[in-house]
Structure formats: structure tokens, C-alpha cells
């Protein structure tokens, strides 16, 4: 039985084209031990009544894994972009404000459309190209050093925090952002992934590519997986310069 409540202030909008419905609503949500923002939203859904006593449609949000692996519940919590599943209510001042990310098209309330990130992964071919038509046997061995560099890079969950925090990602620029650049570093390190290394670098050689980084370094501050994004951007930047100068020798 809850003994007290937690106040939430939530930014809402009824749909992508309904800017006229944008508003803040406040809710007092029954507190439970170990409560996080997602469990508070689930509690709210049972009784969506504002502090003024008005019953409203429940707040819409997205979540899948509930353990900071999928990135679906990314939102702005008390002004900082993060996952709602790991935002513990007892560690935050109230009212706890919830807003949708601003660098992605809004779907409704706290849900945004992150598909640009997945299109960017396609653009840089963020995979190891194997067609599966014949048995290739065991792949080449990766050195211990390579594995240790690659593992942290592989932890990206496409959550979008780094794009949200990046000043170069805005409606006046097409900068691809740190996540896709980091994936180029990851797959260009892989002994088989290297085969498509030149194509990945070429995808990042336009104005919207790695040169669009303004070195603000916000990305590395907000990445929940502590991926060394600044190092990845510097590394891929070196690779693109080398490819631009000497890549033609390999053709
Ligand atoms: Fe999220 Fe970090 Fe991946 Fe950016 S690099 S999408 S912040 S996990």
C-alpha cells in the first residue's frame, strides 16, 4: 500500500501534427519502494487523473526490455536525456519532469520516431557482409587487443541520447551523429567487416558525415553505455582522411 505520492510534470501532445494540443500536465502518482520512472508511468496508467482532479487519456510512452538494453524508453527526465527504466524516482528532485526527445519527430506524448538512426546504420552498412550461400568455415581470428577495443563500441543500443545532446544535430544540418560513426569504427575493426571498410568511409565523407562533428563532446557525457564516442569520431576521421588521400591506390 503506497504511503505517499510522487509528483510528475509531463509534457504532452496528442499527435505529430497537433502542436495546438501541446501542454504540461501534473500527476501525483502513488510511491512504491524502488520505483523508477517507467513503473511510475505504469502506475499512472491505472488512474490517469491530474492534480486538478481531471481524468485524462493516459500518457503514451514506449518501452521494451525494461533493463537499459533496447533504448526504447529514452526521454528527457528532469532536463537530462536518459532511459526511463533506470531513472530511480527516489534519486530525483520533484516534480519529476518528463519530455520527449526533441531531435526526432514526435509521435505522441513521450514517444518519438527514431527511424533516422536505423536508416543511418543502413547508410554506413553497419553489419558484416555475409550472404550465407556457402559454408565459409570459421572466420578469421580477432586479436585480444581488437576484441578489447571493439567490445565497448558494440554496446550501442541506438537509444538516441547522443543525437539529442549533440548541437550539430539540428533542423539546419544533416549531420549523421556519433552513433553511426561509432558503428563504422566497430565494423571497420572487424577482420571480415573490413572488406566493406571503404564503402563505410565513403558514406561518411560528405558534409553530413564525420566532418560535421563540432567537437562539443556532449555525446560522450550522455551515452548510457559509456561508449568512447569522441575517440571513435577521431579514429574514423583519421580513416576518412587516409582513405581520401590514398584510397585510390587500392582501387
Ligand atoms: Fe545511445 Fe550511446 Fe548508442 Fe548514442 S552511442 S545511441 S548514446 S548507446
py3Dmol code that shows the C-alpha trace and the ligand (Angstrom):
import py3Dmol

protein = """\
ATOM      1  CA  UNK A   1       0.000   0.000   0.000  1.00  0.00           C
ATOM      2  CA  UNK A   2       1.504   3.341  -1.039  1.00  0.00           C
ATOM      3  CA  UNK A   3       2.130   5.760   1.797  1.00  0.00           C
ATOM      4  CA  UNK A   4       2.859   8.845  -0.244  1.00  0.00           C
ATOM      5  CA  UNK A   5       2.918  10.138  -3.794  1.00  0.00           C
ATOM      6  CA  UNK A   6       5.462  11.413  -6.297  1.00  0.00           C
ATOM      7  CA  UNK A   7       4.680  14.465  -8.372  1.00  0.00           C
ATOM      8  CA  UNK A   8       5.311  14.218 -12.122  1.00  0.00           C
ATOM      9  CA  UNK A   9       5.066  17.051 -14.625  1.00  0.00           C
ATOM     10  CA  UNK A  10       4.696  15.620 -18.129  1.00  0.00           C
ATOM     11  CA  UNK A  11       4.846  17.364 -21.482  1.00  0.00           C
ATOM     12  CA  UNK A  12       2.092  16.104 -23.738  1.00  0.00           C
ATOM     13  CA  UNK A  13       0.954  16.416 -27.329  1.00  0.00           C
ATOM     14  CA  UNK A  14      -1.842  14.439 -28.955  1.00  0.00           C
ATOM     15  CA  UNK A  15      -0.100  13.670 -32.249  1.00  0.00           C
ATOM     16  CA  UNK A  16       2.680  14.645 -34.652  1.00  0.00           C
ATOM     17  CA  UNK A  17       0.629  17.389 -36.279  1.00  0.00           C
ATOM     18  CA  UNK A  18      -1.202  18.514 -33.140  1.00  0.00           C
ATOM     19  CA  UNK A  19       1.145  21.234 -31.840  1.00  0.00           C
ATOM     20  CA  UNK A  20      -2.031  23.063 -30.778  1.00  0.00           C
ATOM     21  CA  UNK A  21      -2.520  20.375 -28.098  1.00  0.00           C
ATOM     22  CA  UNK A  22       0.952  20.769 -26.534  1.00  0.00           C
ATOM     23  CA  UNK A  23       0.625  21.171 -22.776  1.00  0.00           C
ATOM     24  CA  UNK A  24       2.086  20.216 -19.398  1.00  0.00           C
ATOM     25  CA  UNK A  25       0.050  18.038 -17.064  1.00  0.00           C
ATOM     26  CA  UNK A  26       0.869  17.191 -13.445  1.00  0.00           C
ATOM     27  CA  UNK A  27       0.098  13.938 -11.689  1.00  0.00           C
ATOM     28  CA  UNK A  28       0.577  12.683  -8.138  1.00  0.00           C
ATOM     29  CA  UNK A  29       1.488   9.030  -8.549  1.00  0.00           C
ATOM     30  CA  UNK A  30       1.435   6.567  -5.594  1.00  0.00           C
ATOM     31  CA  UNK A  31       5.026   5.835  -4.492  1.00  0.00           C
ATOM     32  CA  UNK A  32       6.426   2.329  -4.180  1.00  0.00           C
ATOM     33  CA  UNK A  33       9.870   1.216  -2.984  1.00  0.00           C
ATOM     34  CA  UNK A  34      12.495   1.022  -5.780  1.00  0.00           C
ATOM     35  CA  UNK A  35      10.165   2.868  -8.137  1.00  0.00           C
ATOM     36  CA  UNK A  36      11.609   4.025 -11.448  1.00  0.00           C
ATOM     37  CA  UNK A  37      10.057   6.378 -13.998  1.00  0.00           C
ATOM     38  CA  UNK A  38       8.643   3.503 -16.061  1.00  0.00           C
ATOM     39  CA  UNK A  39       6.968   1.849 -13.099  1.00  0.00           C
ATOM     40  CA  UNK A  40       5.537   5.254 -12.164  1.00  0.00           C
ATOM     41  CA  UNK A  41       4.103   5.611 -15.684  1.00  0.00           C
ATOM     42  CA  UNK A  42       2.570   2.126 -15.384  1.00  0.00           C
ATOM     43  CA  UNK A  43       1.014   3.160 -12.079  1.00  0.00           C
ATOM     44  CA  UNK A  44      -0.276   6.379 -13.664  1.00  0.00           C
ATOM     45  CA  UNK A  45      -1.953   4.377 -16.418  1.00  0.00           C
ATOM     46  CA  UNK A  46      -4.199   2.701 -13.814  1.00  0.00           C
ATOM     47  CA  UNK A  47      -5.639   6.039 -12.728  1.00  0.00           C
ATOM     48  CA  UNK A  48      -4.769   8.909 -15.077  1.00  0.00           C
ATOM     49  CA  UNK A  49      -6.077  11.831 -13.018  1.00  0.00           C
ATOM     50  CA  UNK A  50      -4.287  15.205 -12.943  1.00  0.00           C
ATOM     51  CA  UNK A  51      -3.554  17.094  -9.712  1.00  0.00           C
ATOM     52  CA  UNK A  52      -6.622  19.207 -10.516  1.00  0.00           C
ATOM     53  CA  UNK A  53      -8.752  16.026 -10.369  1.00  0.00           C
ATOM     54  CA  UNK A  54      -9.403  15.781 -14.126  1.00  0.00           C
ATOM     55  CA  UNK A  55      -9.405  12.313 -15.726  1.00  0.00           C
ATOM     56  CA  UNK A  56      -7.337  12.428 -18.924  1.00  0.00           C
ATOM     57  CA  UNK A  57      -6.165   9.873 -21.513  1.00  0.00           C
ATOM     58  CA  UNK A  58      -3.126   8.020 -20.049  1.00  0.00           C
ATOM     59  CA  UNK A  59       0.291   9.303 -21.091  1.00  0.00           C
ATOM     60  CA  UNK A  60       1.725   7.394 -24.060  1.00  0.00           C
ATOM     61  CA  UNK A  61       5.314   6.147 -23.841  1.00  0.00           C
ATOM     62  CA  UNK A  62       7.400   3.341 -25.299  1.00  0.00           C
ATOM     63  CA  UNK A  63       9.380   0.586 -23.563  1.00  0.00           C
ATOM     64  CA  UNK A  64      10.517  -2.946 -24.325  1.00  0.00           C
ATOM     65  CA  UNK A  65      13.314  -4.525 -22.311  1.00  0.00           C
ATOM     66  CA  UNK A  66      12.978  -2.606 -19.008  1.00  0.00           C
ATOM     67  CA  UNK A  67      16.721  -3.096 -18.382  1.00  0.00           C
ATOM     68  CA  UNK A  68      18.535  -0.419 -20.421  1.00  0.00           C
ATOM     69  CA  UNK A  69      19.277  -2.672 -23.359  1.00  0.00           C
ATOM     70  CA  UNK A  70      16.777  -1.595 -26.038  1.00  0.00           C
ATOM     71  CA  UNK A  71      16.791   2.199 -25.680  1.00  0.00           C
ATOM     72  CA  UNK A  72      13.051   2.435 -26.423  1.00  0.00           C
ATOM     73  CA  UNK A  73      12.156   4.337 -23.239  1.00  0.00           C
ATOM     74  CA  UNK A  74      14.643   7.158 -23.852  1.00  0.00           C
ATOM     75  CA  UNK A  75      13.188  10.527 -22.886  1.00  0.00           C
ATOM     76  CA  UNK A  76      14.209  13.737 -21.155  1.00  0.00           C
ATOM     77  CA  UNK A  77      13.934  13.254 -17.406  1.00  0.00           C
ATOM     78  CA  UNK A  78      14.453  16.364 -15.277  1.00  0.00           C
ATOM     79  CA  UNK A  79      16.163  18.028 -18.229  1.00  0.00           C
ATOM     80  CA  UNK A  80      18.597  15.184 -18.981  1.00  0.00           C
ATOM     81  CA  UNK A  81      18.205  12.658 -21.766  1.00  0.00           C
ATOM     82  CA  UNK A  82      18.286   9.102 -20.404  1.00  0.00           C
ATOM     83  CA  UNK A  83      16.325   5.853 -20.147  1.00  0.00           C
ATOM     84  CA  UNK A  84      13.192   5.952 -18.012  1.00  0.00           C
ATOM     85  CA  UNK A  85      13.792   2.353 -16.870  1.00  0.00           C
ATOM     86  CA  UNK A  86      16.959   3.263 -14.956  1.00  0.00           C
ATOM     87  CA  UNK A  87      15.773   6.635 -13.637  1.00  0.00           C
ATOM     88  CA  UNK A  88      15.085   5.911  -9.967  1.00  0.00           C
ATOM     89  CA  UNK A  89      12.407   8.146  -8.512  1.00  0.00           C
ATOM     90  CA  UNK A  90      13.994   8.396  -5.048  1.00  0.00           C
ATOM     91  CA  UNK A  91      17.174   9.842  -6.531  1.00  0.00           C
ATOM     92  CA  UNK A  92      15.485  12.786  -8.250  1.00  0.00           C
ATOM     93  CA  UNK A  93      14.053  16.103  -7.063  1.00  0.00           C
ATOM     94  CA  UNK A  94      10.330  16.637  -7.585  1.00  0.00           C
ATOM     95  CA  UNK A  95       8.363  17.431  -9.563  1.00  0.00           C
ATOM     96  CA  UNK A  96       9.977  14.986 -11.953  1.00  0.00           C
ATOM     97  CA  UNK A  97       9.619  16.429 -15.431  1.00  0.00           C
ATOM     98  CA  UNK A  98       9.253  14.129 -18.439  1.00  0.00           C
ATOM     99  CA  UNK A  99       9.568  15.357 -22.020  1.00  0.00           C
ATOM    100  CA  UNK A 100      10.026  13.603 -25.364  1.00  0.00           C
ATOM    101  CA  UNK A 101      13.373  13.853 -27.152  1.00  0.00           C
ATOM    102  CA  UNK A 102      13.480  16.908 -29.410  1.00  0.00           C
ATOM    103  CA  UNK A 103      15.790  15.750 -32.230  1.00  0.00           C
ATOM    104  CA  UNK A 104      13.376  13.131 -33.577  1.00  0.00           C
ATOM    105  CA  UNK A 105       9.852  13.543 -34.982  1.00  0.00           C
ATOM    106  CA  UNK A 106       7.246  13.391 -32.244  1.00  0.00           C
ATOM    107  CA  UNK A 107       4.686  10.597 -32.433  1.00  0.00           C
ATOM    108  CA  UNK A 108       2.680  11.328 -29.302  1.00  0.00           C
ATOM    109  CA  UNK A 109       3.356  12.428 -25.692  1.00  0.00           C
ATOM    110  CA  UNK A 110       6.746  10.810 -24.835  1.00  0.00           C
ATOM    111  CA  UNK A 111       7.081   8.684 -27.992  1.00  0.00           C
ATOM    112  CA  UNK A 112       9.332   9.787 -30.847  1.00  0.00           C
ATOM    113  CA  UNK A 113      10.237   8.189 -34.166  1.00  0.00           C
ATOM    114  CA  UNK A 114      13.930   7.137 -34.088  1.00  0.00           C
ATOM    115  CA  UNK A 115      13.915   5.594 -37.567  1.00  0.00           C
ATOM    116  CA  UNK A 116      16.516   8.073 -38.869  1.00  0.00           C
ATOM    117  CA  UNK A 117      19.060   6.231 -36.714  1.00  0.00           C
ATOM    118  CA  UNK A 118      18.241   2.909 -38.332  1.00  0.00           C
ATOM    119  CA  UNK A 119      18.426   4.467 -41.801  1.00  0.00           C
ATOM    120  CA  UNK A 120      21.857   5.849 -40.894  1.00  0.00           C
ATOM    121  CA  UNK A 121      23.004   2.348 -39.914  1.00  0.00           C
ATOM    122  CA  UNK A 122      21.891   1.141 -43.339  1.00  0.00           C
ATOM    123  CA  UNK A 123      23.721   4.026 -44.979  1.00  0.00           C
ATOM    124  CA  UNK A 124      27.046   3.068 -43.348  1.00  0.00           C
ATOM    125  CA  UNK A 125      26.462  -0.697 -43.784  1.00  0.00           C
ATOM    126  CA  UNK A 126      26.749  -1.379 -40.063  1.00  0.00           C
ATOM    127  CA  UNK A 127      26.994  -5.126 -40.433  1.00  0.00           C
ATOM    128  CA  UNK A 128      29.386  -7.838 -41.591  1.00  0.00           C
ATOM    129  CA  UNK A 129      28.505  -8.651 -45.187  1.00  0.00           C
ATOM    130  CA  UNK A 130      27.931 -12.407 -45.496  1.00  0.00           C
ATOM    131  CA  UNK A 131      25.386 -13.755 -47.968  1.00  0.00           C
ATOM    132  CA  UNK A 132      25.152 -17.214 -46.399  1.00  0.00           C
ATOM    133  CA  UNK A 133      25.121 -19.023 -49.773  1.00  0.00           C
ATOM    134  CA  UNK A 134      28.066 -21.244 -48.964  1.00  0.00           C
ATOM    135  CA  UNK A 135      29.984 -22.552 -45.976  1.00  0.00           C
ATOM    136  CA  UNK A 136      32.811 -20.180 -45.136  1.00  0.00           C
ATOM    137  CA  UNK A 137      34.233 -22.138 -42.249  1.00  0.00           C
ATOM    138  CA  UNK A 138      35.460 -20.392 -39.128  1.00  0.00           C
ATOM    139  CA  UNK A 139      36.131 -16.701 -39.661  1.00  0.00           C
ATOM    140  CA  UNK A 140      39.491 -15.047 -39.139  1.00  0.00           C
ATOM    141  CA  UNK A 141      40.615 -14.795 -35.537  1.00  0.00           C
ATOM    142  CA  UNK A 142      40.451 -11.438 -33.808  1.00  0.00           C
ATOM    143  CA  UNK A 143      43.362 -10.382 -31.663  1.00  0.00           C
ATOM    144  CA  UNK A 144      42.746  -9.822 -27.975  1.00  0.00           C
ATOM    145  CA  UNK A 145      43.589  -6.154 -28.470  1.00  0.00           C
ATOM    146  CA  UNK A 146      40.973  -5.821 -31.235  1.00  0.00           C
ATOM    147  CA  UNK A 147      38.365  -7.521 -29.089  1.00  0.00           C
ATOM    148  CA  UNK A 148      39.044  -5.190 -26.191  1.00  0.00           C
ATOM    149  CA  UNK A 149      38.663  -2.133 -28.422  1.00  0.00           C
ATOM    150  CA  UNK A 150      35.578  -3.479 -30.196  1.00  0.00           C
ATOM    151  CA  UNK A 151      33.554  -4.656 -27.220  1.00  0.00           C
ATOM    152  CA  UNK A 152      32.741  -1.218 -25.754  1.00  0.00           C
ATOM    153  CA  UNK A 153      31.838   0.043 -29.246  1.00  0.00           C
ATOM    154  CA  UNK A 154      29.407  -2.847 -29.701  1.00  0.00           C
ATOM    155  CA  UNK A 155      27.283  -1.835 -26.705  1.00  0.00           C
ATOM    156  CA  UNK A 156      25.331   0.821 -28.639  1.00  0.00           C
ATOM    157  CA  UNK A 157      21.558   0.315 -28.283  1.00  0.00           C
ATOM    158  CA  UNK A 158      20.538   3.043 -30.780  1.00  0.00           C
ATOM    159  CA  UNK A 159      18.833   4.939 -27.981  1.00  0.00           C
ATOM    160  CA  UNK A 160      19.416   8.400 -29.464  1.00  0.00           C
ATOM    161  CA  UNK A 161      20.835  10.115 -26.356  1.00  0.00           C
ATOM    162  CA  UNK A 162      23.983  11.145 -28.232  1.00  0.00           C
ATOM    163  CA  UNK A 163      21.971  12.717 -31.059  1.00  0.00           C
ATOM    164  CA  UNK A 164      19.716  14.514 -28.618  1.00  0.00           C
ATOM    165  CA  UNK A 165      22.711  16.064 -26.826  1.00  0.00           C
ATOM    166  CA  UNK A 166      24.652  16.960 -29.990  1.00  0.00           C
ATOM    167  CA  UNK A 167      24.365  20.636 -31.021  1.00  0.00           C
ATOM    168  CA  UNK A 168      25.326  19.698 -34.592  1.00  0.00           C
ATOM    169  CA  UNK A 169      22.213  17.540 -34.915  1.00  0.00           C
ATOM    170  CA  UNK A 170      19.508  20.075 -35.622  1.00  0.00           C
ATOM    171  CA  UNK A 171      16.973  21.033 -38.270  1.00  0.00           C
ATOM    172  CA  UNK A 172      19.554  23.076 -40.217  1.00  0.00           C
ATOM    173  CA  UNK A 173      22.054  20.222 -40.570  1.00  0.00           C
ATOM    174  CA  UNK A 174      22.090  16.631 -41.827  1.00  0.00           C
ATOM    175  CA  UNK A 175      24.989  15.566 -39.575  1.00  0.00           C
ATOM    176  CA  UNK A 176      24.737  11.809 -39.179  1.00  0.00           C
ATOM    177  CA  UNK A 177      25.657  11.921 -35.485  1.00  0.00           C
ATOM    178  CA  UNK A 178      28.014   9.944 -33.240  1.00  0.00           C
ATOM    179  CA  UNK A 179      26.188   6.590 -33.085  1.00  0.00           C
ATOM    180  CA  UNK A 180      26.564   5.688 -36.772  1.00  0.00           C
ATOM    181  CA  UNK A 181      30.183   6.928 -36.855  1.00  0.00           C
ATOM    182  CA  UNK A 182      30.949   4.674 -33.900  1.00  0.00           C
ATOM    183  CA  UNK A 183      29.473   1.715 -35.788  1.00  0.00           C
ATOM    184  CA  UNK A 184      31.779   2.428 -38.726  1.00  0.00           C
ATOM    185  CA  UNK A 185      34.731   2.187 -36.360  1.00  0.00           C
ATOM    186  CA  UNK A 186      33.358  -1.069 -34.928  1.00  0.00           C
ATOM    187  CA  UNK A 187      32.771  -2.798 -38.264  1.00  0.00           C
ATOM    188  CA  UNK A 188      35.969  -1.484 -39.834  1.00  0.00           C
ATOM    189  CA  UNK A 189      37.872  -3.094 -36.956  1.00  0.00           C
ATOM    190  CA  UNK A 190      36.288  -6.482 -37.599  1.00  0.00           C
ATOM    191  CA  UNK A 191      38.524  -8.829 -39.653  1.00  0.00           C
ATOM    192  CA  UNK A 192      35.647  -9.681 -42.041  1.00  0.00           C
ATOM    193  CA  UNK A 193      33.814  -6.370 -41.724  1.00  0.00           C
ATOM    194  CA  UNK A 194      36.909  -4.607 -43.062  1.00  0.00           C
ATOM    195  CA  UNK A 195      36.035  -5.879 -46.552  1.00  0.00           C
ATOM    196  CA  UNK A 196      33.434  -3.093 -46.803  1.00  0.00           C
ATOM    197  CA  UNK A 197      35.530  -0.535 -44.941  1.00  0.00           C
ATOM    198  CA  UNK A 198      35.990   1.769 -47.933  1.00  0.00           C
ATOM    199  CA  UNK A 199      32.225   1.927 -48.608  1.00  0.00           C
ATOM    200  CA  UNK A 200      31.560   2.837 -44.980  1.00  0.00           C
ATOM    201  CA  UNK A 201      34.150   5.597 -45.064  1.00  0.00           C
ATOM    202  CA  UNK A 202      32.811   6.948 -48.344  1.00  0.00           C
ATOM    203  CA  UNK A 203      29.342   7.153 -46.783  1.00  0.00           C
ATOM    204  CA  UNK A 204      30.837   9.456 -44.153  1.00  0.00           C
ATOM    205  CA  UNK A 205      32.835  11.708 -46.466  1.00  0.00           C
ATOM    206  CA  UNK A 206      30.057  14.161 -47.346  1.00  0.00           C
ATOM    207  CA  UNK A 207      29.050  17.280 -45.444  1.00  0.00           C
ATOM    208  CA  UNK A 208      26.670  15.234 -43.320  1.00  0.00           C
ATOM    209  CA  UNK A 209      29.463  12.811 -42.381  1.00  0.00           C
ATOM    210  CA  UNK A 210      32.230  12.808 -39.830  1.00  0.00           C
ATOM    211  CA  UNK A 211      33.395  16.316 -40.766  1.00  0.00           C
ATOM    212  CA  UNK A 212      30.087  17.640 -39.414  1.00  0.00           C
ATOM    213  CA  UNK A 213      31.198  16.995 -35.821  1.00  0.00           C
ATOM    214  CA  UNK A 214      31.718  20.259 -33.910  1.00  0.00           C
ATOM    215  CA  UNK A 215      33.713  18.585 -31.050  1.00  0.00           C
ATOM    216  CA  UNK A 216      31.227  19.632 -28.379  1.00  0.00           C
ATOM    217  CA  UNK A 217      31.772  16.216 -26.743  1.00  0.00           C
ATOM    218  CA  UNK A 218      28.265  16.169 -25.228  1.00  0.00           C
ATOM    219  CA  UNK A 219      27.714  12.737 -26.780  1.00  0.00           C
ATOM    220  CA  UNK A 220      30.251  11.025 -24.578  1.00  0.00           C
ATOM    221  CA  UNK A 221      28.763  12.702 -21.496  1.00  0.00           C
ATOM    222  CA  UNK A 222      25.267  11.347 -22.082  1.00  0.00           C
ATOM    223  CA  UNK A 223      25.926   7.915 -23.595  1.00  0.00           C
ATOM    224  CA  UNK A 224      24.447   5.439 -21.079  1.00  0.00           C
ATOM    225  CA  UNK A 225      26.759   2.704 -22.344  1.00  0.00           C
ATOM    226  CA  UNK A 226      29.890   4.819 -21.815  1.00  0.00           C
ATOM    227  CA  UNK A 227      30.997   4.296 -25.395  1.00  0.00           C
ATOM    228  CA  UNK A 228      34.145   6.306 -26.176  1.00  0.00           C
ATOM    229  CA  UNK A 229      32.356   8.281 -28.897  1.00  0.00           C
ATOM    230  CA  UNK A 230      34.897  11.092 -29.112  1.00  0.00           C
ATOM    231  CA  UNK A 231      37.662   8.533 -29.703  1.00  0.00           C
ATOM    232  CA  UNK A 232      35.502   6.840 -32.334  1.00  0.00           C
ATOM    233  CA  UNK A 233      34.885  10.118 -34.154  1.00  0.00           C
ATOM    234  CA  UNK A 234      38.625  10.949 -34.072  1.00  0.00           C
ATOM    235  CA  UNK A 235      39.528   7.452 -35.284  1.00  0.00           C
ATOM    236  CA  UNK A 236      37.008   7.470 -38.148  1.00  0.00           C
ATOM    237  CA  UNK A 237      38.065  10.983 -39.063  1.00  0.00           C
ATOM    238  CA  UNK A 238      41.658   9.726 -39.465  1.00  0.00           C
ATOM    239  CA  UNK A 239      40.411   6.768 -41.514  1.00  0.00           C
ATOM    240  CA  UNK A 240      38.434   9.016 -43.883  1.00  0.00           C
ATOM    241  CA  UNK A 241      41.391  11.375 -44.373  1.00  0.00           C
ATOM    242  CA  UNK A 242      43.677   8.438 -45.145  1.00  0.00           C
ATOM    243  CA  UNK A 243      41.092   6.980 -47.499  1.00  0.00           C
ATOM    244  CA  UNK A 244      40.647  10.314 -49.273  1.00  0.00           C
ATOM    245  CA  UNK A 245      44.420  10.691 -49.786  1.00  0.00           C
ATOM    246  CA  UNK A 246      45.458   7.146 -50.528  1.00  0.00           C
ATOM    247  CA  UNK A 247      42.263   5.141 -51.128  1.00  0.00           C
ATOM    248  CA  UNK A 248      42.647   5.413 -54.916  1.00  0.00           C
ATOM    249  CA  UNK A 249      45.871   3.398 -54.701  1.00  0.00           C
ATOM    250  CA  UNK A 250      43.864   0.397 -53.553  1.00  0.00           C
ATOM    251  CA  UNK A 251      41.335   0.541 -56.420  1.00  0.00           C
TER     252      UNK A 251
END
"""
ligand_1 = """\
8
LIG
Fe 22.786 5.623 -27.230
Fe 25.453 5.650 -26.769
Fe 24.444 4.353 -28.903
Fe 24.426 7.026 -28.835
S 26.238 5.688 -28.905
S 22.748 5.715 -29.495
S 24.038 7.397 -26.665
S 24.079 3.870 -26.744
"""
view = py3Dmol.view(width=600, height=400)
view.addModel(protein, "pdb")
view.setStyle({"model": 0}, {"cartoon": {"style": "trace"}})
view.addModel(ligand_1, "xyz")
view.setStyle({"model": 1}, {"stick": {}})
view.zoomTo()
view.show()
